[in-house]
Amino acid sequence: MALFIIKPAHLRCAVRAGRLISELRGRNTLCSDRSYTTDGDKRVPKIYTKTGDKGFSSTFTGERRPKEDHIFEALGNTDELSSAIGLAREFCIDKGHTFTHQLDKIQCVLQDIGSNIATPRSSARESHMKRTKFTAEPIVDLETWIDKFTEELPPLTSFILPSGGKGSAALHLARTVCRRAERSVAPIVRSD
């Protein structure tokens, strides 16, 4: 599995994950510091680095750690969450739901969270910390959205089965992936 850490200073979530894949496959450069090969007159970005072939990967700080390190577990779970939200978002767009822009914003915040996770304080310089820092504003936004949508719901009288159409089922899946991501990030936060 290849995991790409998109540095906030390079993209700052200017494109969603799906658009990023399209960019990588069909257009010219996306980030100026990526490796490229020439295919005729068209520059084709390499989406692999071969630096993880021996069971180690690099954090944003350049520190090499085993692929099974808790940092990469948390990054993988956060990336999977963003993908699950992206899938749910596509189903919700098909049904004309009005909250898809909130899902976009959540995916962007997850990119920032991934950058932060990939910057262990044990090897981070001040410049790393500055680039991956984010504010509490997304938390306030999320809580505001939850409160707003909760007001629109009828009172809960029983457990809800994860179903209710493709968009709803995909959002339930994203919710469970979110809980796993949270469980893998919490120890990292506790250990600083």
C-alpha positions in Angstrom: 0.0 0.0 0.0 1.4 3.4 -1.0 0.6 6.2 1.4 1.3 9.8 0.2 1.5 12.5 2.7 0.4 15.7 1.1 2.1 18.6 2.8 -0.3 21.4 3.6 2.0 24.1 2.1 1.9 22.3 -1.2 -1.8 21.6 -1.7 -3.7 22.7 1.4 -6.5 20.5 0.1 -6.9 22.5 -3.1 -8.1 19.3 -4.7 -10.1 16.4 -3.2 -8.5 13.0 -3.2 -10.4 11.8 -6.3 -9.4 14.8 -8.3 -5.8 14.2 -7.1 -5.8 10.8 -8.7 -7.2 12.3 -11.9 -4.5 14.9 -11.8 -1.8 12.3 -11.3 -3.1 10.2 -14.2 -4.0 12.8 -16.8 -2.3 16.2 -16.4 1.0 17.9 -15.8 2.8 18.6 -12.6 0.8 18.8 -9.4 3.6 19.4 -6.9 6.9 20.9 -7.9 8.9 18.5 -5.7 7.7 15.2 -7.1 9.8 12.9 -9.3 8.8 12.8 -12.9 9.6 10.7 -16.0 9.1 11.7 -19.5 6.7 9.8 -21.7 7.0 11.4 -25.1 6.2 15.1 -24.7 4.0 14.4 -21.7 5.4 14.5 -18.2 4.1 11.6 -16.1 4.4 11.8 -12.4 5.7 8.7 -10.5 3.3 7.8 -7.8 5.7 5.5 -6.1 9.1 6.2 -4.5 10.6 2.7 -3.9 11.8 4.0 -0.6 9.5 1.7 1.4 10.4 -1.6 -0.4 12.5 -2.8 2.6 9.7 -2.4 5.1 10.4 1.1 6.2 8.8 4.5 5.4 9.5 8.1 6.1 7.6 10.5 8.2 7.3 14.2 7.1 10.4 14.9 9.2 12.4 12.4 7.2 12.6 9.9 10.1 12.6 6.3 8.8 10.3 3.9 10.8 9.0 0.4 10.2 5.8 0.3 8.2 4.0 -1.3 11.1 4.8 1.7 13.3 1.8 3.2 15.1 2.3 6.5 13.1 1.7 4.6 9.8 -1.2 2.7 11.3 -2.8 6.0 12.2 -2.0 7.5 8.8 -3.5 4.5 7.0 -6.7 4.7 9.1 -7.0 8.4 8.6 -6.5 7.9 4.8 -9.1 5.1 4.8 -11.5 7.4 6.6 -11.1 10.1 4.0 -11.7 7.5 1.2 -14.8 6.2 3.0 -16.1 9.8 3.3 -15.3 10.4 -0.4 -17.3 7.4 -1.4 -20.2 8.4 0.8 -20.0 11.9 -0.7 -20.4 10.6 -4.2 -23.5 8.6 -3.2 -24.9 11.7 -1.5 -24.2 13.9 -4.6 -26.2 11.4 -6.7 -29.2 11.9 -4.4 -28.8 15.7 -4.3 -28.0 16.0 -0.6 -27.0 19.5 0.4 -24.4 18.6 3.0 -21.7 17.4 0.6 -19.6 20.5 1.1 -19.3 19.6 4.7 -17.9 16.2 3.7 -15.4 18.0 1.4 -14.3 20.2 4.4 -13.9 17.1 6.6 -11.7 15.5 4.0 -9.5 18.6 3.9 -9.2 18.6 7.6 -8.2 14.9 7.5 -5.4 15.9 5.1 -4.1 18.3 7.7 -4.5 15.7 10.5 -2.5 13.3 8.4 0.3 15.8 8.0 0.2 16.4 11.7 0.3 12.7 12.5 3.3 12.3 10.1 5.2 14.9 12.0 6.3 13.2 15.3 7.6 15.7 17.8 10.5 13.5 18.6 12.1 14.4 15.2 10.3 17.6 14.2 11.9 20.9 13.8 10.0 24.1 14.5 9.5 24.6 10.7 7.8 21.1 10.6 5.5 22.0 13.5 4.6 25.3 11.9 3.7 23.7 8.6 1.5 21.0 10.1 -0.2 23.0 12.8 -4.0 23.6 12.6 -6.5 25.4 14.8 -9.6 24.3 16.7 -11.8 25.9 14.1 -12.7 22.6 12.3 -13.9 21.2 15.7 -16.2 24.1 16.2 -17.5 23.7 12.6 -18.1 20.0 13.1 -19.9 20.5 16.4 -22.1 23.3 14.8 -23.0 20.9 11.9 -23.8 18.1 14.3 -26.1 20.4 16.4 -27.8 21.7 13.2 -28.5 18.3 11.8 -29.5 16.8 15.1 -32.2 19.5 15.4 -33.7 18.2 12.1 -33.9 14.6 13.3 -36.9 13.0 15.0 -36.2 11.8 18.6 -34.2 8.6 18.7 -36.3 5.8 20.2 -34.2 2.7 19.2 -30.9 1.6 17.8 -30.3 2.5 14.1 -29.2 -0.3 11.8 -26.5 0.8 9.4 -28.6 1.1 6.2 -31.0 3.5 4.7 -29.8 3.7 1.2 -26.3 3.8 -0.4 -25.3 7.3 0.9 -26.5 6.5 4.4 -24.9 3.1 4.5 -21.6 4.6 3.2 -21.8 7.3 6.0 -22.3 4.5 8.6 -19.2 2.8 7.2 -17.3 6.1 7.4 -18.4 6.5 11.0 -17.0 3.1 12.0 -13.7 3.8 10.1 -13.6 7.1 12.0 -13.8 5.3 15.3 -10.9 3.0 14.3 -8.9 6.0 13.2 -9.6 7.7 16.5 -8.5 4.6 18.4 -5.2 4.6 16.5 -4.6 8.3 16.8 -5.4 8.6 20.6 -2.2 6.8 21.8 -0.1 9.0 19.5 -1.7 12.1 21.0 -1.2 10.8 24.6 2.5 10.1 23.9 3.0 13.6 22.5 
